[in-house]
């Protein structure tokens, strides 16, 4: 007969337990624990994105196939191209206004904040303008090409 005797585990003293509880509460109240959770989620998302690579069900079709799939006619394409061009021009105009606003930074009460906000606005307006211009050029050229090949080719 082999009998094992289980000894009761020694509990930590009250000071160690209470200091851990206070430390956990402090981390929770300052947001560090949620920051750790968020960073963990971002890391796992990046890992999944890197492992995934190119989507498996990526659609390869020509412009004509896309037009026929969406049952569009020539008039609708012309209206869409005009609309995309107008939206791109509007975003470009907003970018120019942001540049003008950036030039007023020396007269601001807090020039650093003024510059940072201006640069953020310029970047957003530029990105939106170039995106809408890309869509316009796809309709204009009646070809579905990638953004990278469009930028490199200079078909702006």
MDAnalysis code that builds the backbone (N, CA, C; Angstrom):
import MDAnalysis as mda
import numpy as np

u = mda.Universe.empty(468, n_residues=156, atom_resindex=np.repeat(np.arange(156), 3), trajectory=True)
u.add_TopologyAttr("name", ["N", "CA", "C"] * 156)
u.add_TopologyAttr("resid", np.arange(1, 157))
u.add_TopologyAttr("resname", ["UNK", "UNK", "UNK", "UNK", "UNK", "UNK", "UNK", "UNK", "UNK", "UNK", "UNK", "UNK", "UNK", "UNK", "UNK", "UNK", "UNK", "UNK", "UNK", "UNK", "UNK", "UNK", "UNK", "UNK", "UNK", "UNK", "UNK", "UNK", "UNK", "UNK", "UNK", "UNK", "UNK", "UNK", "UNK", "UNK", "UNK", "UNK", "UNK", "UNK", "UNK", "UNK", "UNK", "UNK", "UNK", "UNK", "UNK", "UNK", "UNK", "UNK", "UNK", "UNK", "UNK", "UNK", "UNK", "UNK", "UNK", "UNK", "UNK", "UNK", "UNK", "UNK", "UNK", "UNK", "UNK", "UNK", "UNK", "UNK", "UNK", "UNK", "UNK", "UNK", "UNK", "UNK", "UNK", "UNK", "UNK", "UNK", "UNK", "UNK", "UNK", "UNK", "UNK", "UNK", "UNK", "UNK", "UNK", "UNK", "UNK", "UNK", "UNK", "UNK", "UNK", "UNK", "UNK", "UNK", "UNK", "UNK", "UNK", "UNK", "UNK", "UNK", "UNK", "UNK", "UNK", "UNK", "UNK", "UNK", "UNK", "UNK", "UNK", "UNK", "UNK", "UNK", "UNK", "UNK", "UNK", "UNK", "UNK", "UNK", "UNK", "UNK", "UNK", "UNK", "UNK", "UNK", "UNK", "UNK", "UNK", "UNK", "UNK", "UNK", "UNK", "UNK", "UNK", "UNK", "UNK", "UNK", "UNK", "UNK", "UNK", "UNK", "UNK", "UNK", "UNK", "UNK", "UNK", "UNK", "UNK", "UNK", "UNK", "UNK", "UNK", "UNK", "UNK", "UNK"])
u.atoms.positions = np.array([
    [0.813, -1.177, 0.000],
    [0.000, 0.000, 0.000],
    [0.858, 1.243, 0.000],
    [0.665, 1.983, -1.068],
    [1.450, 3.201, -1.205],
    [0.528, 4.385, -0.941],
    [0.678, 5.004, 0.116],
    [-0.148, 6.155, 0.446],
    [0.707, 7.411, 0.420],
    [0.128, 8.421, -0.173],
    [0.827, 9.706, -0.196],
    [0.102, 10.655, 0.722],
    [0.852, 11.399, 1.373],
    [0.288, 12.371, 2.297],
    [0.376, 13.740, 1.650],
    [-0.753, 14.390, 1.528],
    [-0.772, 15.741, 0.958],
    [-0.652, 16.749, 2.076],
    [0.323, 17.559, 1.923],
    [0.529, 18.605, 2.913],
    [-0.216, 19.855, 2.479],
    [-0.798, 20.558, 3.392],
    [-1.480, 21.798, 3.013],
    [-0.476, 22.821, 2.493],
    [-0.896, 23.511, 1.416],
    [0.011, 24.510, 0.851],
    [0.055, 25.724, 1.752],
    [1.212, 26.264, 1.815],
    [1.398, 27.435, 2.662],
    [0.837, 28.654, 1.944],
    [-0.047, 29.364, 2.605],
    [-0.595, 30.573, 2.011],
    [0.374, 31.725, 2.220],
    [0.385, 32.578, 1.217],
    [1.236, 33.763, 1.353],
    [0.634, 34.676, 2.419],
    [1.469, 35.512, 2.959],
    [0.955, 36.358, 4.023],
    [0.040, 37.445, 3.472],
    [-0.682, 38.046, 4.307],
    [-1.700, 39.020, 3.938],
    [-1.101, 40.230, 3.242],
    [0.124, 40.601, 3.576],
    [0.754, 41.757, 2.961],
    [1.013, 41.510, 1.475],
    [1.503, 40.328, 1.117],
    [1.787, 40.009, -0.285],
    [0.491, 39.963, -1.087],
    [-0.528, 39.318, -0.534],
    [-1.807, 39.227, -1.253],
    [-2.447, 40.596, -1.444],
    [-2.412, 41.413, -0.428],
    [-3.047, 42.728, -0.553],
    [-2.252, 43.642, -1.486],
    [-0.924, 43.551, -1.465],
    [-0.142, 44.405, -2.370],
    [-0.354, 43.981, -3.820],
    [-0.510, 42.679, -4.072],
    [-0.819, 42.246, -5.433],
    [-2.183, 42.756, -5.877],
    [-3.154, 42.694, -4.987],
    [-4.496, 43.174, -5.315],
    [-4.476, 44.675, -5.609],
    [-3.752, 45.424, -4.795],
    [-3.647, 46.871, -5.018],
    [-2.934, 47.144, -6.341],
    [-1.872, 46.378, -6.633],
    [-1.145, 46.554, -7.895],
    [-2.024, 46.259, -9.098],
    [-2.803, 45.163, -9.028],
    [-3.718, 44.855, -10.135],
    [-4.756, 45.951, -10.313],
    [-5.305, 46.464, -9.204],
    [-6.299, 47.536, -9.291],
    [-5.678, 48.794, -9.892],
    [-4.454, 49.119, -9.504],
    [-3.796, 50.310, -10.044],
    [-3.578, 50.153, -11.548],
    [-3.110, 48.964, -11.985],
    [-2.923, 48.730, -13.419],
    [-4.247, 48.848, -14.173],
    [-5.300, 48.300, -13.582],
    [-6.612, 48.385, -14.223],
    [-7.089, 49.828, -14.289],
    [-6.926, 50.594, -13.201],
    [-7.441, 51.965, -13.160],
    [-6.669, 52.901, -14.090],
    [-5.378, 52.646, -14.302],
    [-4.604, 53.509, -15.199],
    [-4.721, 53.090, -16.650],
    [-5.266, 51.906, -16.902],
    [-5.454, 51.474, -18.277],
    [-4.322, 50.635, -18.814],
    [-3.317, 50.335, -17.986],
    [-2.190, 49.539, -18.469],
    [-2.600, 48.109, -18.795],
    [-3.531, 47.564, -18.017],
    [-3.948, 46.182, -18.299],
    [-4.700, 46.112, -19.614],
    [-5.568, 47.101, -19.887],
    [-6.274, 47.097, -21.168],
    [-5.311, 47.403, -22.315],
    [-4.289, 48.199, -22.041],
    [-3.278, 48.450, -23.064],
    [-2.553, 47.164, -23.421],
    [-2.224, 46.367, -22.409],
    [-1.593, 45.076, -22.662],
    [-2.490, 44.159, -23.470],
    [-3.781, 44.154, -23.139],
    [-4.729, 43.335, -23.902],
    [-4.809, 43.801, -25.349],
    [-4.862, 45.113, -25.555],
    [-4.941, 45.662, -26.913],
    [-3.694, 45.322, -27.711],
    [-2.531, 45.476, -27.097],
    [-1.288, 45.144, -27.797],
    [-1.239, 43.660, -28.151],
    [-1.740, 42.816, -27.266],
    [-1.807, 41.392, -27.563],
    [-2.713, 41.100, -28.743],
    [-3.870, 41.776, -28.792],
    [-4.793, 41.596, -29.915],
    [-4.192, 42.097, -31.217],
    [-3.525, 43.248, -31.164],
    [-2.895, 43.788, -32.368],
    [-1.812, 42.839, -32.862],
    [-1.021, 42.312, -31.930],
    [0.025, 41.368, -32.314],
    [-0.540, 40.120, -32.960],
    [-1.625, 39.590, -32.413],
    [-2.208, 38.391, -33.017],
    [-2.835, 38.710, -34.370],
    [-3.414, 39.895, -34.511],
    [-3.959, 40.287, -35.815],
    [-2.850, 40.427, -36.853],
    [-1.731, 41.037, -36.466],
    [-0.609, 41.169, -37.392],
    [-0.044, 39.804, -37.766],
    [0.033, 38.920, -36.801],
    [0.531, 37.577, -37.073],
    [-0.390, 36.873, -38.070],
    [-1.699, 36.995, -37.880],
    [-2.643, 36.385, -38.808],
    [-2.563, 37.008, -40.189],
    [-2.359, 38.323, -40.236],
    [-2.251, 39.002, -41.528],
    [-1.005, 38.561, -42.274],
    [0.099, 38.446, -41.560],
    [1.344, 38.026, -42.199],
    [1.238, 36.587, -42.685],
    [0.613, 35.740, -41.878],
    [0.471, 34.340, -42.274],
    [-0.499, 34.175, -43.425],
    [-1.490, 35.047, -43.487],
    [-2.511, 34.913, -44.514],
    [-1.969, 35.230, -45.893],
    [-1.182, 36.288, -46.017],
    [-0.663, 36.688, -47.324],
    [-1.774, 37.262, -48.182],
    [-1.798, 36.869, -49.420],
    [-2.815, 37.357, -50.352],
    [-4.113, 36.589, -50.122],
    [-5.262, 37.266, -50.173],
    [-6.529, 36.570, -49.986],
    [-6.709, 35.451, -51.006],
    [-7.268, 34.349, -50.564],
    [-7.422, 33.187, -51.430],
    [-8.484, 33.402, -52.501],
    [-9.512, 34.128, -52.180],
    [-10.600, 34.319, -53.131],
    [-10.506, 35.688, -53.798],
    [-9.341, 36.042, -54.235],
    [-9.114, 37.319, -54.894],
    [-9.694, 37.252, -56.304],
    [-10.511, 38.227, -56.645],
    [-11.192, 38.210, -57.928],
    [-10.284, 38.794, -59.010],
    [-10.079, 38.057, -60.077],
    [-9.333, 38.520, -61.239],
    [-10.336, 38.665, -62.377],
    [-10.612, 39.906, -62.733],
    [-11.540, 40.139, -63.821],
    [-11.127, 41.387, -64.575],
    [-11.621, 41.495, -65.784],
    [-11.339, 42.668, -66.589],
    [-12.370, 43.740, -66.295],
    [-12.138, 44.912, -66.839],
    [-13.071, 46.012, -66.641],
    [-14.429, 45.678, -67.253],
    [-14.415, 45.078, -68.434],
    [-15.662, 44.727, -69.112],
    [-16.455, 43.693, -68.314],
    [-15.767, 42.734, -67.723],
    [-16.454, 41.746, -66.899],
    [-17.079, 42.385, -65.670],
    [-16.374, 43.328, -65.073],
    [-16.918, 44.023, -63.899],
    [-18.130, 44.854, -64.276],
    [-18.064, 45.528, -65.419],
    [-19.198, 46.345, -65.870],
    [-20.410, 45.457, -66.146],
    [-20.192, 44.335, -66.815],
    [-21.317, 43.448, -67.111],
    [-21.844, 42.788, -65.840],
    [-20.973, 42.458, -64.878],
    [-21.423, 41.861, -63.622],
    [-22.317, 42.820, -62.846],
    [-21.985, 44.111, -62.879],
    [-22.789, 45.101, -62.163],
    [-23.882, 45.698, -63.035],
    [-23.992, 45.215, -64.264],
    [-24.984, 45.672, -65.259],
    [-25.030, 47.202, -65.356],
    [-23.871, 47.782, -65.667],
    [-23.749, 49.227, -65.829],
    [-23.772, 49.568, -67.312],
    [-24.252, 50.759, -67.624],
    [-24.214, 51.216, -69.010],
    [-23.216, 52.364, -69.138],
    [-23.026, 52.840, -70.349],
    [-22.023, 53.876, -70.623],
    [-22.353, 55.194, -69.912],
    [-23.622, 55.561, -69.869],
    [-24.025, 56.812, -69.209],
    [-23.730, 56.772, -67.704],
    [-23.973, 55.618, -67.109],
    [-23.686, 55.492, -65.688],
    [-22.180, 55.624, -65.427],
    [-21.363, 55.029, -66.281],
    [-19.912, 55.140, -66.126],
    [-19.443, 56.587, -66.272],
    [-20.027, 57.302, -67.223],
    [-19.654, 58.713, -67.422],
    [-20.026, 59.531, -66.186],
    [-21.220, 59.305, -65.634],
    [-21.647, 60.020, -64.430],
    [-20.729, 59.698, -63.254],
    [-20.378, 58.426, -63.111],
    [-19.494, 58.031, -62.022],
    [-18.108, 58.659, -62.178],
    [-17.595, 58.683, -63.405],
    [-16.270, 59.278, -63.638],
    [-16.285, 60.764, -63.296],
    [-17.322, 61.461, -63.711],
    [-17.427, 62.892, -63.379],
    [-17.527, 63.098, -61.875],
    [-18.325, 62.254, -61.238],
    [-18.484, 62.356, -59.788],
    [-17.162, 62.104, -59.070],
    [-16.445, 61.054, -59.469],
    [-15.159, 60.747, -58.854],
    [-14.155, 61.873, -59.063],
    [-14.152, 62.459, -60.246],
    [-13.224, 63.556, -60.531],
    [-13.564, 64.787, -59.695],
    [-14.852, 65.070, -59.533],
    [-15.268, 66.212, -58.719],
    [-14.896, 65.997, -57.251],
    [-15.097, 64.793, -56.757],
    [-14.746, 64.500, -55.365],
    [-13.235, 64.613, -55.173],
    [-12.460, 64.116, -56.144],
    [-10.995, 64.215, -56.053],
    [-10.558, 65.676, -56.055],
    [-11.188, 66.497, -56.897],
    [-10.842, 67.917, -56.945],
    [-11.216, 68.617, -55.642],
    [-12.330, 68.220, -55.049],
    [-12.745, 68.817, -53.779],
    [-11.740, 68.491, -52.678],
    [-11.305, 67.224, -52.603],
    [-10.308, 66.861, -51.604],
    [-8.984, 67.575, -51.854],
    [-8.614, 67.769, -53.128],
    [-7.388, 68.500, -53.446],
    [-7.506, 69.958, -53.000],
    [-8.676, 70.555, -53.213],
    [-8.910, 71.927, -52.774],
    [-8.813, 72.022, -51.250],
    [-9.353, 71.022, -50.560],
    [-9.258, 71.011, -49.098],
    [-7.804, 70.871, -48.644],
    [-7.013, 70.122, -49.407],
    [-5.595, 70.004, -49.086],
    [-4.909, 71.366, -49.247],
    [-5.264, 72.094, -50.302],
    [-4.681, 73.430, -50.498],
    [-5.079, 74.377, -49.366],
    [-6.331, 74.267, -48.908],
    [-6.753, 75.085, -47.767],
    [-5.976, 74.710, -46.507],
    [-5.695, 73.430, -46.351],
    [-4.904, 72.987, -45.193],
    [-3.481, 73.531, -45.270],
    [-2.921, 73.589, -46.479],
    [-1.596, 74.181, -46.646],
    [-1.614, 75.665, -46.296],
    [-2.679, 76.340, -46.708],
    [-2.826, 77.754, -46.351],
    [-2.937, 77.902, -44.840],
    [-3.684, 77.023, -44.212],
    [-3.851, 77.075, -42.763],
    [-2.526, 76.789, -42.062],
    [-1.719, 75.913, -42.653],
    [-0.397, 75.617, -42.101],
    [0.494, 76.862, -42.122],
    [0.343, 77.684, -43.145],
    [1.169, 78.885, -43.236],
    [0.848, 79.894, -42.130],
    [-0.313, 79.721, -41.484],
    [-0.682, 80.633, -40.400],
    [-0.201, 80.147, -39.034],
    [0.579, 79.095, -39.006],
    [1.062, 78.530, -37.738],
    [1.875, 79.520, -36.906],
    [2.737, 80.365, -37.498],
    [3.505, 81.302, -36.656],
    [2.628, 82.292, -35.889],
    [1.423, 82.531, -36.372],
    [0.548, 83.486, -35.692],
    [-0.342, 82.809, -34.658],
    [-0.215, 81.494, -34.510],
    [-1.076, 80.735, -33.607],
    [-0.592, 80.837, -32.168],
    [-1.510, 80.584, -31.223],
    [-1.145, 80.573, -29.807],
    [-0.301, 79.349, -29.471],
    [-0.589, 78.229, -30.119],
    [0.207, 77.008, -29.907],
    [0.630, 76.477, -31.276],
    [1.766, 76.964, -31.770],
    [2.163, 76.628, -33.130],
    [2.454, 75.139, -33.356],
    [2.943, 74.435, -32.346],
    [3.235, 73.017, -32.534],
    [1.948, 72.227, -32.784],
    [0.930, 72.477, -31.983],
    [-0.357, 71.804, -32.188],
    [-0.952, 72.196, -33.536],
    [-0.801, 73.442, -33.892],
    [-1.299, 73.943, -35.169],
    [-0.631, 73.201, -36.333],
    [0.674, 73.040, -36.258],
    [1.414, 72.355, -37.319],
    [1.016, 70.882, -37.386],
    [0.908, 70.231, -36.239],
    [0.546, 68.810, -36.235],
    [-0.852, 68.579, -36.802],
    [-1.787, 69.411, -36.418],
    [-3.146, 69.272, -36.945],
    [-3.160, 69.575, -38.443],
    [-2.434, 70.586, -38.848],
    [-2.373, 70.929, -40.273],
    [-1.776, 69.790, -41.087],
    [-0.678, 69.222, -40.613],
    [-0.057, 68.117, -41.344],
    [-0.976, 66.906, -41.404],
    [-1.710, 66.651, -40.338],
    [-2.686, 65.562, -40.352],
    [-3.768, 65.793, -41.379],
    [-4.280, 67.019, -41.425],
    [-5.311, 67.360, -42.422],
    [-4.773, 67.258, -43.841],
    [-3.562, 67.727, -44.037],
    [-2.964, 67.657, -45.374],
    [-2.834, 66.202, -45.805],
    [-2.369, 65.357, -44.896],
    [-2.181, 63.948, -45.234],
    [-3.512, 63.263, -45.559],
    [-4.534, 63.502, -44.759],
    [-5.842, 62.884, -45.008],
    [-6.416, 63.375, -46.326],
    [-6.353, 64.672, -46.562],
    [-6.893, 65.229, -47.805],
    [-6.137, 64.709, -49.022],
    [-4.820, 64.595, -48.919],
    [-4.041, 64.064, -50.030],
    [-4.415, 62.611, -50.303],
    [-4.522, 61.815, -49.255],
    [-4.848, 60.393, -49.426],
    [-6.226, 60.220, -50.052],
    [-7.199, 60.988, -49.599],
    [-8.545, 60.870, -50.172],
    [-8.561, 61.365, -51.613],
    [-7.849, 62.434, -51.890],
    [-7.808, 62.957, -53.250],
    [-7.183, 61.959, -54.217],
    [-6.094, 61.361, -53.814],
    [-5.406, 60.417, -54.696],
    [-6.235, 59.146, -54.869],
    [-6.981, 58.756, -53.839],
    [-7.849, 57.578, -53.938],
    [-8.963, 57.797, -54.944],
    [-9.633, 58.930, -54.860],
    [-10.727, 59.210, -55.797],
    [-10.198, 59.417, -57.212],
    [-9.017, 60.001, -57.330],
    [-8.422, 60.174, -58.667],
    [-8.077, 58.811, -59.283],
    [-7.622, 57.880, -58.463],
    [-7.331, 56.523, -58.924],
    [-8.589, 55.866, -59.483],
    [-9.699, 55.998, -58.785],
    [-10.958, 55.415, -59.268],
    [-11.404, 56.082, -60.575],
    [-11.233, 57.400, -60.652],
    [-11.575, 58.103, -61.896],
    [-10.740, 57.583, -63.059],
    [-9.440, 57.416, -62.832],
    [-8.560, 56.960, -63.910],
    [-8.874, 55.538, -64.345],
    [-9.337, 54.704, -63.423],
    [-9.739, 53.357, -63.816],
    [-10.932, 53.404, -64.768],
    [-11.875, 54.280, -64.499],
    [-13.032, 54.403, -65.404],
    [-12.602, 55.070, -66.698],
    [-11.778, 56.105, -66.618],
    [-11.322, 56.801, -67.811],
    [-10.579, 55.867, -68.756],
    [-9.677, 55.056, -68.209],
    [-8.897, 54.136, -69.033],
    [-9.634, 52.835, -69.311],
    [-10.760, 52.618, -68.636],
    [-11.552, 51.390, -68.742],
    [-10.661, 50.162, -68.573],
    [-9.961, 50.178, -67.454],
    [-9.036, 49.098, -67.133],
    [-8.932, 48.991, -65.616],
    [-8.940, 47.774, -65.109],
    [-8.741, 47.557, -63.683],
    [-7.270, 47.244, -63.446],
    [-6.547, 48.211, -62.889],
    [-5.142, 48.004, -62.582],
    [-4.924, 48.297, -61.109],
    [-3.780, 47.857, -60.615],
    [-3.486, 48.049, -59.197],
    [-3.029, 49.489, -58.948],
    [-3.140, 49.883, -57.709],
    [-2.747, 51.239, -57.328],
    [-1.259, 51.455, -57.567],
    [-0.453, 50.459, -57.241],
    [1.005, 50.584, -57.405],
    [1.382, 50.772, -58.867],
    [0.792, 49.988, -59.747],
    [1.136, 50.143, -61.171],
    [0.642, 51.483, -61.714],
    [-0.466, 51.976, -61.166],
    [-0.990, 53.281, -61.598],
    [-0.057, 54.409, -61.180],
    [0.423, 54.373, -59.948],
    [1.335, 55.415, -59.459],
    [2.641, 55.398, -60.256],
    [3.175, 54.206, -60.475],
    [4.460, 54.087, -61.169],
    [4.353, 54.540, -62.614],
    [3.205, 54.231, -63.262],
    [3.058, 54.578, -64.673],
    [2.880, 56.065, -64.909],
    [2.415, 56.787, -63.913],
    [2.234, 58.239, -64.053],
    [1.010, 58.609, -64.859],
    [-0.043, 57.802, -64.819],
    [-1.282, 58.083, -65.538],
    [-2.203, 58.992, -64.760],
    [-1.651, 59.838, -63.935],
    [-2.464, 60.718, -63.098],
    [-3.297, 61.620, -63.948],
])
